[in-house]
Amino acid sequence: MSTYKDIGVEKVGHVGNIEIRRPPLNFFDISLINQIADALEEFDRDIEIRASVLSAQGKAFCAGANFGDPARQEQEAREANKKGDPADSLGPINHLYIQAVRIFRAKKPIVAAVQGAAIGGGLGLAVSADFRVTCPEARFSANFTKLGFHPGFGLTVTLPELIGKNNAELMFYTSRRVTGEEAYKWGLANELVPQDQVKSAAMKLAGEIAECSPLGLLSTRATMRAGLADRVMAATNHELAEQTRLRATEDFKEGVKATEERRVANFKGR
């Protein structure tokens, strides 16, 4: 197994494990998504690995992008030769989505161990997996509209397919946080276990999958997910256009500021 800066990678029998190591909130950026995609491609090349688990250290699974990190904003602003845009903490969004699509092109089943918050792009990352194991303490949120932003990471395709169009609309339009119990009831999560058992339950599910024929798994998953990566790529192209337009608005800056200050935003529609 290769070594990475922000993730731990190991193989347990026929199961590969990727652990995000940016506690406590595990904010993502292009570097983290690229590392996860690289690890999944490494698993695809390893004939011994038949399924994988995506887990995280800390209290959150992935709290999305850290729009409020001044140091990262300044660094990205210097690289992009612009300043003052809170979305700069993501890095070039089009490049981030190119890496995200690589995750959807992984060939082997993935189980996400969601032990805490999966917010924004972190929700997109959790939904990119085939299955999710979670706990009552977890929170799932597509909080984009509360930021004055547009959903991304392919969620406009993946979330409706998983929980139905109307439930996805409810999450998008309200930006509410869905509890682990609600997620399980909606089908957003496949298993609900105590918080301290989330990763072990995810490993157990991946192990059950790994007992099956590797060729049968590859063939069946390719059929079940046929065209998904291409649909996500098309969706991210549209999502990127909308995000680029909205990130230039006063409302987006107000949404980010209000979120940082834990208050209701005063949106103006401009």
Secondary structure by P-SEA (a helix, b strand, c coil): ccccccbbbbbcccbbbbbbcccccccccaaaaaaaaaaaaaaaacccccbbbbbccccccccccccccaaaaaaaaaaacccccccccccaaaaaaaaaaaaaaccbbbbbbccccccaaaaaaaacccbbbbcccbbbbcccccccccccccccccccccccaaaaaaaaaacccccaaaaaaaccccccccccaaaaaaaaaaaaaacccaaaaaaaaaaaacaaaaaaaaaaaaaaaaaaaaaacaaaaaaaaaaaaccccccccc
